[in-house]
Amino acid sequence: MLSEDDRELMLTVGRYLRHVNELTERERVPTLTPLGDVISDHLGTDASGVSVVHEPIADHRLVDADIALEVIGSGDDSRLIGVSGGEQRHQQDLAEWISNPYVRYAPGSVDYAERATGPDATRRVVSLGVRLLRFEGHPLALTQRAASPQYGRTTAMVEIMATDPAVVTRFLEVLRKAMIDHSVLRGQVLSFQPTEYGREAGATFLRRPDVGQDDIVLPDGVLEQTVQHVVEIGAHRDELRTAGQHLKRGVLLYGPPGTGKTLTVRHLLSTTPDTTAIMLTGSGIRFVTAAAEIARTFQPAIVVLEDIDLVAMERNHSPQPLLFEVLDALDGLDGDADVAFIMTTNRVEVLERALAERPGRVDLAVEIPLPALAERRRLFRRYAHSLPLTEGALDAAAEAAEGVTGSFAKELIRRSVLRATRHGRAVGDEDLAVELERLLSAREQLTRSMLGAAGDGHEPPGAMHQPSGFGWFAAGGA
């Protein structure tokens, strides 16, 4: 049995422990932060016990999210607040901002960023902030964040909390629709480039080209066939859908460098001013999945994959996974999607087998060949336009310059004007003749190659094909 002294000691120790616990409870740092208190007051309950739903958003859609949230939360009782707490706030989520015994997150200044909304326009968007609003009469709190790759966040993010989970679900449905309805991407020309942090895509707005039909010199019917397939199918989308026909189309433009493939693409974009277009080239082609998603969302759309052969093949000409990723992107679109994929290549032979093994992805292949004599005459006249050069001299130059492209004709005319300027006079036939002879000489072989001229690597283009009248042309004067 315990003695009276032992019993008294135990009671004294018990009272002491209770006293210590009371002191600890009074001095303990509360887990709700000052920011957590604000959010709890708005929600009408302890926010630390409310679930958070995370909605990742591609960073190039942050402007769309900012606009949509501003529209949805336009009520008088809406509030936008920032978060204090140093750099740690970028690395922790909403739940940690609300309940944290170590970092006392509190309302602070909102973080903003300037984001492009077009080739020449920007918008200030929330890059880190908390919105308190009411949706369908229910209080709702959310964060809005830009991507922060340096902190491990590769996408933009919206974090949402409400006492009723069904409210969050309905809110997200409204948000996604509003992001489409108010998007700054619809009808724009976009490009994607890698960011400094890796594979994340940075979207860039491009000016829509202005290339008319008269600016393009191709064999008769080639441009018309391409425009008909890309543009007219979209123009008759309703009739085709009613008839059960698919709208999705794939076009392959192939031919030597400098023959007009890119100019043809630019013309297609010029004739479709309300179409969303995504231009991918070089390393940017690996963002084809993101491009296809934009095209699907913002129809009608055109996705352009320039020089696809440069990234689709290895040195041994075996297909790389990227080519199949492109084909998968084509497969992933519904048949009634008003989307055109346009691919250009200088080396169709390295793509033909892979495309043939998956038929139906490309339904029109158009050859853009080296200009024949008739096209060369048009090219020389086009670049000479109002210059005082005779038609006979231009025709003779076109006949002599077999196997050249429009780039060659453009450079020849420039050199001719420069030669005349050095002599202090207007350009004439003699300048054209001298500069043509120089460009066709053996020492300009590499220059011709850079201008897209064909050749066997030994004889200059036109060297074995000069017409009998060329001697007169070379001797002609201005």
C-alpha positions in Angstrom: 0.0 0.0 0.0 1.1 3.6 -0.7 2.0 5.7 2.2 0.3 9.0 2.8 3.5 10.8 1.7 3.6 8.8 -1.6 0.0 9.5 -2.3 0.6 13.2 -1.7 3.6 13.2 -4.0 1.6 11.6 -6.8 -1.2 14.2 -6.5 1.4 17.0 -6.5 3.1 15.6 -9.7 -0.4 15.3 -11.4 -1.3 18.9 -10.6 2.1 20.0 -11.9 1.7 18.1 -15.3 -1.8 19.5 -15.7 -0.4 23.0 -15.1 2.3 22.4 -17.7 -0.2 21.2 -20.3 -2.4 24.3 -19.7 0.6 26.6 -20.2 1.7 24.8 -23.4 -1.9 25.0 -24.8 -2.0 28.8 -24.1 1.4 29.4 -25.6 1.1 27.0 -28.6 1.3 28.7 -32.1 -2.1 28.3 -33.8 -1.9 26.2 -37.0 -4.3 28.5 -38.9 -2.2 31.3 -40.5 -3.5 34.9 -40.8 -4.4 34.1 -44.4 -6.1 30.9 -43.2 -8.2 33.1 -40.9 -9.3 35.3 -43.8 -10.3 32.3 -45.9 -12.0 30.6 -43.0 -14.1 33.8 -42.4 -15.1 33.8 -46.1 -16.0 30.1 -46.2 -17.8 30.3 -42.8 -15.9 27.3 -41.5 -12.4 26.2 -40.5 -10.6 26.2 -43.9 -8.0 23.7 -42.7 -10.7 21.0 -42.8 -11.8 21.8 -46.4 -10.5 19.8 -49.3 -8.5 21.5 -52.1 -9.1 20.6 -55.8 -6.2 21.2 -58.1 -6.8 22.2 -61.8 -3.6 22.2 -63.9 -3.7 24.7 -66.8 -1.2 24.9 -69.6 0.8 28.1 -69.0 -0.2 29.5 -72.4 -3.8 29.4 -71.2 -3.1 31.5 -68.1 -4.5 34.6 -69.8 -7.6 32.7 -70.7 -8.0 31.6 -67.1 -7.4 35.2 -65.8 -10.1 36.6 -68.1 -12.5 33.8 -67.2 -12.0 34.1 -63.5 -12.5 37.9 -63.7 -15.8 37.4 -65.6 -17.0 34.7 -63.2 -16.0 36.6 -60.1 -17.2 40.0 -61.1 -19.6 40.3 -58.2 -19.4 43.2 -55.7 -18.4 40.8 -52.9 -15.4 39.4 -54.7 -11.9 40.0 -53.4 -8.5 39.5 -54.8 -5.6 39.3 -52.3 -2.0 38.4 -52.4 0.1 36.2 -50.2 3.1 37.2 -48.1 5.7 34.8 -46.9 8.8 35.1 -49.1 9.9 32.7 -51.8 8.4 29.7 -49.9 4.9 30.7 -51.0 5.8 29.6 -54.6 6.7 26.1 -53.4 3.7 25.4 -51.1 0.1 24.9 -52.1 -3.1 26.5 -50.8 -3.5 24.0 -47.9 -0.1 24.9 -46.6 -0.8 28.6 -46.9 -3.9 28.1 -44.7 -2.6 25.9 -42.0 1.1 26.1 -41.2 2.7 26.4 -37.7 6.1 27.5 -39.1 5.4 30.1 -41.8 2.8 32.6 -40.9 1.3 33.3 -44.4 -0.8 36.5 -44.4 -2.6 38.6 -46.9 -0.2 40.7 -49.0 0.4 42.1 -52.4 -0.9 40.3 -55.5 1.8 39.1 -58.0 1.2 40.1 -61.6 2.9 39.3 -64.9 2.5 40.8 -68.4 1.4 38.2 -70.9 0.9 38.5 -74.7 -2.7 38.5 -76.0 -1.7 39.0 -79.6 1.3 40.0 -81.8 1.2 43.6 -80.5 -1.0 43.4 -77.3 -0.4 42.3 -73.7 -2.5 41.9 -70.6 -1.5 42.1 -66.9 -2.6 38.8 -65.3 -2.5 37.4 -61.8 0.6 35.2 -61.5 0.1 34.5 -57.8 -3.0 35.5 -55.8 -6.1 34.4 -54.0 -9.6 35.1 -55.2 -12.5 35.0 -52.7 -15.9 35.0 -54.5 -19.4 33.6 -54.4 -20.6 31.0 -57.0 -24.2 30.1 -57.2 -24.6 31.7 -53.8 -21.9 29.6 -52.2 -18.6 31.0 -50.9 -15.6 29.8 -52.8 -11.8 30.4 -52.4 -9.2 29.7 -55.1 -5.6 30.5 -56.0 -4.3 31.5 -59.4 -0.7 30.7 -60.2 1.5 31.0 -63.2 3.9 28.2 -64.0 7.1 28.4 -62.0 9.6 25.9 -63.5 12.3 27.2 -61.2 10.2 26.0 -58.3 9.2 22.7 -59.9 5.8 23.9 -61.1 5.7 23.2 -64.9 2.1 24.3 -65.5 -0.2 27.1 -64.3 -2.6 26.1 -61.6 -6.0 27.0 -60.1 -6.6 25.5 -56.6 -10.3 25.6 -55.5 -12.0 25.0 -52.2 -15.6 25.2 -51.1 -17.6 23.5 -48.3 -19.7 21.6 -50.9 -17.6 19.5 -53.3 -20.4 19.6 -55.9 -20.1 23.4 -56.1 -16.4 22.9 -57.0 -17.3 20.5 -59.8 -19.9 22.9 -61.2 -17.5 25.8 -60.9 -14.8 24.0 -62.9 -17.3 23.2 -65.7 -18.1 26.9 -65.9 -14.5 27.9 -65.8 -13.4 25.6 -68.6 -16.2 26.8 -70.8 -15.5 30.5 -70.1 -11.8 29.9 -70.9 -12.9 28.8 -74.4 -15.5 31.4 -74.9 -13.2 34.3 -73.9 -9.9 32.8 -75.2 -7.3 35.1 -76.7 -6.0 32.2 -78.8 -8.9 31.8 -81.1 -8.3 33.1 -84.6 -4.6 33.8 -83.8 -1.4 32.6 -85.5 0.8 30.9 -82.8 4.1 29.2 -82.5 5.7 27.1 -79.7 9.3 27.2 -78.6 11.1 25.4 -75.9 11.7 27.3 -72.7 14.9 27.6 -70.8 13.7 24.9 -68.3 13.2 22.1 -70.8 10.2 20.7 -72.7 7.6 23.2 -71.5 6.2 25.0 -74.4 6.2 28.8 -74.6 3.5 30.1 -76.9 4.3 33.1 -79.2 1.8 35.1 -81.2 2.8 35.8 -84.8 1.4 38.3 -87.3 -0.8 36.7 -89.9 0.9 36.8 -93.3 -0.4 38.8 -96.2 0.4 36.8 -99.3 -1.9 37.1 -102.3 -2.3 34.6 -105.1 -0.3 36.9 -107.4 2.7 36.7 -105.1 3.1 33.0 -105.7 4.6 31.5 -108.9 3.7 27.8 -109.3 2.7 25.5 -112.1 -0.8 26.0 -113.3 -3.4 24.4 -111.0 -1.0 23.5 -108.1 -2.0 26.5 -105.8 -5.7 26.1 -106.7 -5.7 22.4 -105.8 -4.1 23.1 -102.5 -6.4 26.0 -101.6 -9.4 23.9 -102.6 -8.5 21.1 -100.3 -7.5 23.2 -97.3 -9.9 26.2 -97.5 -13.0 25.0 -99.4 -13.5 21.9 -97.3 -13.8 24.2 -94.3 -16.0 26.6 -96.2 -18.5 23.8 -96.8 -18.2 22.2 -93.3 -21.9 22.1 -92.6 -22.8 20.4 -95.8 -20.1 17.9 -95.5 -21.0 17.0 -91.9 -24.7 16.7 -92.9 -23.6 14.2 -95.6 -21.5 12.3 -93.1 -18.2 13.3 -94.6 -15.0 14.0 -92.5 -13.4 17.4 -92.3 -10.0 16.5 -90.9 -7.4 16.6 -93.7 -3.7 16.2 -94.0 -1.7 17.9 -96.8 2.0 17.2 -97.7 3.8 19.8 -99.7 7.0 18.4 -101.0 9.8 19.5 -103.4 13.3 21.0 -103.5 14.2 23.9 -101.1 13.1 27.4 -102.2 10.4 26.4 -104.6 7.5 28.0 -102.7 6.3 25.6 -100.1 6.5 28.1 -97.2 5.0 30.8 -99.4 2.1 28.5 -100.2 1.5 28.0 -96.5 1.6 31.7 -95.9 -1.0 32.2 -98.6 -3.2 29.7 -97.0 -3.0 31.5 -93.7 -3.8 34.8 -95.5 -6.9 33.4 -97.0 -8.3 32.1 -93.7 -8.3 35.2 -91.4 -10.6 33.7 -88.8 -8.7 30.4 -88.5 -6.6 29.5 -85.6 -3.1 28.5 -86.8 -0.2 26.9 -85.1 3.2 27.0 -86.8 5.7 24.4 -85.7 9.2 24.1 -87.2 12.5 22.5 -86.2 12.6 21.5 -82.5 9.2 23.1 -82.0 7.6 20.1 -83.9 7.8 18.1 -80.7 5.0 20.3 -79.3 2.6 18.8 -81.9 0.4 17.3 -79.1 -0.2 20.7 -77.6 -0.8 22.2 -81.0 -3.4 19.5 -81.8 -5.2 20.3 -78.5 -5.4 24.0 -79.4 -6.6 23.1 -82.9 -9.3 20.8 -81.5 -10.4 23.4 -79.0 -10.4 26.4 -81.3 -11.7 25.1 -84.7 -11.5 25.9 -87.5 -7.7 25.5 -87.3 -4.6 24.8 -89.3 -1.5 23.1 -87.9 1.7 23.7 -89.9 4.7 21.4 -89.5 7.5 22.9 -91.6 10.5 20.8 -92.7 9.2 17.8 -90.9 12.0 15.6 -92.5 14.7 17.5 -90.5 13.4 16.1 -87.2 11.5 13.1 -88.2 14.5 11.0 -89.3 17.9 10.0 -88.1 21.0 9.8 -90.2 20.2 6.2 -91.2 16.8 7.4 -92.4 14.9 5.2 -89.9 11.7 6.8 -88.5 12.0 8.5 -85.1 9.3 8.4 -82.5 8.5 12.1 -83.2 7.2 11.2 -86.6 4.8 8.7 -85.1 3.8 11.3 -82.5 2.8 13.5 -85.4 0.8 10.7 -86.9 -0.8 10.0 -83.5 -1.8 13.7 -83.2 -3.6 13.3 -86.6 -5.3 10.1 -85.4 -6.4 11.7 -82.1 -8.7 14.2 -83.9 -12.3 13.3 -84.6 -13.1 13.0 -88.3 -15.5 15.9 -88.1 -12.9 18.2 -86.6 -12.4 21.2 -88.9 -8.6 20.9 -88.7 -6.0 20.8 -91.5 -2.5 19.5 -90.9 -0.1 20.9 -93.5 3.4 19.3 -93.6 6.3 20.5 -95.7 9.4 18.6 -96.6 12.4 18.8 -98.9 13.0 15.0 -98.7 9.7 13.2 -99.3 11.6 9.9 -99.8 12.4 9.7 -96.0 8.7 10.2 -95.1 6.9 8.2 -97.8 7.3 4.8 -96.3 6.1 5.8 -92.8 3.1 7.7 -94.2 2.2 4.8 -96.5 2.2 2.4 -93.6 -0.4 4.5 -91.9 -2.7 5.4 -94.8 -5.3 8.1 -94.5 -3.3 10.6 -92.4 -2.3 12.5 -95.5 -5.0 12.7 -98.1 -3.3 15.2 -100.5 0.3 15.2 -101.5 1.3 18.2 -103.7 4.6 18.5 -105.5 6.1 22.0 -105.6 8.7 21.5 -108.3 11.6 23.6 -109.5 10.2 26.4 -111.7 9.9 25.4 -115.4 10.7 28.0 -118.1 7.2 29.5 -117.9 7.4 29.9 -114.1 10.9 31.3 -114.3 9.8 34.0 -116.8 7.0 35.0 -114.3 9.5 35.0 -111.5 12.0 37.3 -113.3 9.2 39.7 -114.2 7.8 39.7 -110.7 11.1 40.6 -109.1 11.9 43.1 -111.8 8.4 44.7 -111.6 8.9 48.5 -112.5 12.6 48.3 -113.2 13.7 49.4 -116.8 14.6 45.9 -118.0 13.4 44.7 -121.3 11.2 41.7 -121.6 13.6 40.1 -124.0 16.4 40.4 -121.5 14.3 38.9 -118.7 13.2 36.0 -121.0 16.8 35.3 -122.0 17.8 35.3 -118.3 15.0 32.9 -117.5 16.0 30.5 -120.3 19.6 30.6 -119.2 18.9 30.0 -115.5 17.6 26.5 -115.7 17.1 24.7 -112.4 16.9 27.8 -110.2 14.3 29.0 -107.7 12.6 32.2 -107.0 15.3 33.0 -104.4 17.9 33.0 -107.3 15.8 35.3 -109.4 15.3 37.7 -106.5 19.0 37.8 -105.7 19.9 38.3 -109.4 17.7 41.3 -109.7 19.1 42.8 -106.5 22.7 42.3 -107.7 21.8 43.9 -111.0 20.4 47.0 -109.3 23.4 47.2 -107.0 25.8 47.1 -109.9 24.0 49.9 -111.7 24.0 52.0 -108.5 27.7 51.6 -108.2 28.0 53.1 -111.7 25.6 55.9 -110.9 22.9 55.0 -113.3 19.6 53.2 -113.6 19.7 49.4 -113.9 19.7 48.0 -117.4 20.0 44.8 -119.5 23.8 44.9 -119.3 23.7 44.8 -115.5 21.4 41.8 -115.6 23.6 40.0 -118.1 26.8 40.6 -116.2 25.3 39.5 -112.8 23.7 36.5 -114.3 26.9 35.3 -115.8 28.6 35.8 -112.5 26.0 33.9 -110.6 26.1 31.0 -113.1 29.9 30.8 -112.9 31.7 27.9 -111.2 32.9 30.0 -108.3 29.3 30.9 -107.3 28.3 27.2 -107.1 27.8 27.3 -103.4 25.9 30.5 -103.5 23.5 29.0 -106.1 23.1 26.0 -103.7 22.2 28.4 -100.9 19.7 30.0 -103.1 18.0 26.7 -103.8 19.3 26.0 -107.3 19.5 22.4 -108.5 22.7 20.9 -109.9 25.0 17.9 -109.8 27.5 19.7 -107.7 30.0 20.1 -110.6 28.4 22.1 -113.4 26.7 25.4 -112.8 22.9 25.4 -113.5 22.4 26.6 -117.1 26.0 26.0 -118.1 25.1 23.3 -120.6 21.6 24.7 -121.5 22.2 28.2 -122.7 20.1 29.0 -125.7 21.6 30.3 -128.9 20.3 33.8 -128.2 22.2 34.1 -124.8 25.3 35.6 -126.5 23.2 38.5 -127.7 21.7 38.9 -124.3 25.1 39.1 -122.6 26.2 41.7 -125.0 23.0 43.8 -124.8 23.3 47.3 -123.3 21.1 49.6 -121.3 
